[in-house]
Amino acid sequence: MIHDIITNPYVIQIFKAVLVFGAVLQIVPGLVYFERRIAAWIQDRVGPNRVGPLGALQPVADVIKLAFKEDITPDGADRWIYRLAPLLVYAPAILAFTVIPVGLDTQAAHFDLGIVFLLTVGSFGVYGLAFGGWASNNKYSLIGGLRASAQMISYEVALGLAVISVVMTAQSIDLQVIVQQQYSAGGTLLGLHLFGFDGFLSWNVFRQPLAAIIFLIASFAETNRLPFDLPECEAELVGGYHTEYSSLKFATFFLGEYVAMLTMSALMVTLFLGGWHMPWLDVPAVMGDASIWTILISIGIFTGKLTFLLFFFIWVRWSFPRFRYDQLMHLGWKILIPLSLGNLGLTALGGILGWNWLIPLPF
């Protein structure tokens, strides 16, 4: 009886979902801590070093502080929408993460339409920012919400076109199939096959380099990270869309931003960096007869790539100044979208002729 319950596919899926939600909630406080440590390192400061060893318990202290702060709702606010907005930022980001394969057979939910689901659900986050800005009854919050809407809509076009280029290359919208497609032999370049590096050339970052760059830039804009944090620009808007939020509502906005950064980094790994593939390690592309150790190794490979991208997100935030709003719109509409459309056309032409437009690799 117990064995039948444990091996029931619905129970397994529920267990995976709970595991993903729990893991993400544990990762975010650690990510906040490491961001503060990396920021201190970049700016030649000390960073958190009081609460716990090396300040490691500082995120716990921050959560306790936020939980006991007074929860203020401004006069004139639309109370229901005001309270709903933080959840509309957090929930889409973590739901989108559930369809990303972080290793062999490790998706909390496997859809053949994985990318469609992810992009559809992820785009709902803009409603949380817009609703939060409008419902707060504050002009700075309203401007922040409008900026967030314009920014995310603008950069979502370029991001979507970059993803379509990968879909055309893989001939699938299933995320697991896209990872498996990056296992194929990539050919050789400059004699790299002598050292086993040719396996890297099958990754989409080499087969679709322009799409990878566009996707990465658009990811910063989609997650409101510097240099694209115009919706919450403190120099102009105090705090933007979350100016009037306090206590756990503000913490939910904060949590949503970090989960979105985690989700976009994981999607970058899946689409462009080969997922759990590593040329020197014999990790299969499909489940088959893989052991538990093979599954753990695949998760470890994915986690290593994810950690690198998260570090890159943090490094960029503390190294580059904020764009002006006209520069942000110019980059999105006049540079990234034309480039992504051109790349889409070259991808279609390459599919017809059987070559990649930058590196002569077979599709």
Secondary structure as UniProt FT lines:
FT   HELIX           2..6
FT   HELIX           9..42
FT   TURN            43..44
FT   HELIX           53..55
FT   TURN            56..57
FT   HELIX           58..68
FT   TURN            75..76
FT   HELIX           79..97
FT   TURN            98..99
FT   TURN            104..105
FT   TURN            112..113
FT   HELIX           114..122
FT   TURN            123..124
FT   HELIX           125..135
FT   TURN            136..137
FT   HELIX           139..170
FT   HELIX           175..181
FT   TURN            182..183
FT   TURN            190..191
FT   HELIX           192..195
FT   HELIX           197..202
FT   HELIX           204..207
FT   HELIX           209..222
FT   TURN            223..224
FT   TURN            226..227
FT   HELIX           230..232
FT   HELIX           234..237
FT   TURN            238..239
FT   HELIX           240..242
FT   TURN            243..244
FT   HELIX           247..272
FT   TURN            275..276
FT   TURN            279..280
FT   TURN            288..289
FT   HELIX           292..317
FT   TURN            318..319
FT   HELIX           325..330
FT   HELIX           331..336
FT   HELIX           337..353
//
